[in-house]
């Protein structure tokens, strides 16, 4: 076992940012029964290193696991490498579930379908995410021989999985996430493509169409292709491929779903084809897996391997070898939620070593992200990682043996005599672990060079990219005022005082044209065993044709899938409330004439109602006049600041204007209730669909509650003042960073990166 001085050897303190510490305290560090943190970050790295090092004992009872633990600790505490979140969270603790990615089969029988639902619940309970292909299910209205009834089809069964995920999520565990895939030649493909047009449906799923080579050839030639019943293999219909493709593109333009995966291309690289076809990926699309497989991921922080404008290749090589050793040990130390998953995982021993800090490396090397030089370096870096990763896997195989399915794999034909792991490289999302490492996310460009971080009360702290900050100070153009100016919009475009050279180097995601996003993904895919998690960002005014061109480019350049996000495409309807008049044939409230609100008394009677929303706790105060009628509404998020707070405040002010001008509360309630967004909360009839929905329900609830006296001490709010402040707030946010809603934990900006909503302000991740 470990030597007596093991903790003295593992004693280095990690250098962590304030954001990293916040994330660790919330999600990763040990807590007692009362929820108090009882572990320091250094102790977390000690816990993980010591636990994973014990994997060596499976192959050598006298192994020097102290030395192994020291190597593992060093690459983590230096933030040069971090494993996926479940490993950091659970290694050395009771749960000991260390995998992030799982794929489950969905077979064409009621028993098998609900077995998959049960397994999904167990995986989500343990903190994992799941991928499914629904392509084996017979199409809608197909006859079921045993009951003489008809099938309800894949999409209807997806809602069952979605509901199960929602129920498990409400139990307070780590959020479950799903990937739903359907082959493009399934008879129900059009229903699947439109399944998330209503954004209140399948909210726990990412959707991707499994596109075949035949289909893509038909798209390019504008020909028809066949839809095939998976139950009997019979062609049931033909569709024009280009028209189907265009519908996929249109829906993606509208809201991001569905994405596409090139399923034949994925199976071309399937390392164990005799074990079966790959049908699905994990929730973010970067890990194709066979049914019942899981995969353990980890990422190298490339920003740590640059010095004096040079890449530190030797140091990078050492970390690659240690990381492969670490991830192979994780397979043995894992506590699998289902025995079938353990069996399949250990047959192929897939690992996924990827990267983060790519934008940091480019900045340190003074290379713009959107340049051919960056594309060339991407290929060089990933080629090096795969080559050295394979060498490390062969070295392990010499001591431990090849993975059990090695003889039936593609490797003997490639000339390899041994290999410990069927796959070695994956580029996975690193939203949360990149915050811990203090680096840029995955292979994405910077999302912002500076932004505001919410701290205590309503205070905001400017968070500046540390590399940019250091350069600004060295070159003499740093100032607090300049950093605040950058934080207002996030990027350097149109910012005076920043040299043009650095504007090009520190380019942000929304300044990088979509073509460069795809070229970068393709460059990394060339040397990645599995797939690449990457989001292609589009401005709001991008056209459907722009999306189509990028989908085709991804196919032509060799990507295994593509995920796009058009800024603002997930935003829901805007509420427009005026004064009091309602036309009989319209369900809207129209502005008529001038506002003439009643003056505000010094004392009002009111109630404050707490509503839980997808953006956090919302407090809605409804004050009533002397007749008991609603007079004004104030709103406050449990965590101040951010987009959600500002929107709720605006809703409250506008409602107050309507009420003080004689508006009917019932009309206001009717307008607000039912507005939905992607950040829902709760389940069933009590579900809160959005912050606006919560305000409407709170007002409705207040009308049926006993009244309590509440003294309001504040200046009388005039209409002019309200409109003036609202206009001022609009000016402030006009040039702000593109956003995807508000963080439910801190109210900050949610960024859509690597297929997931992530908050860089506090570390919240929609997928973890």
Helices and strands as residue ranges (DSSP letters): H 6-9, H 18-23, I 24-28, H 41-53, G 54-58, H 65-77, E 81-83, H 85-90, E 101-105, H 110-125, E 129-133, E 143-144, E 149-150, H 154-170, E 178-183, H 189-193, E 205-211, H 213-221, E 224-228, E 235-240, H 241-255, E 259-262, H 263-268, G 273-275, E 280-281, E 288-289, E 294-301, G 302-305, E 306-307, E 310-311, H 313-333, H 339-348, E 351-356, H 358-364, H 372-400, G 406-408, H 431-437, E 450-454, E 460-464, H 466-474, H 480-489, H 500-505, H 514-525, E 535-538, H 544-556, E 561-566, E 604-613, E 616-624, E 630-637, H 642-660, H 665-672, G 684-686, H 691-702, E 708-710, H 719-734, E 751-753, E 756-758
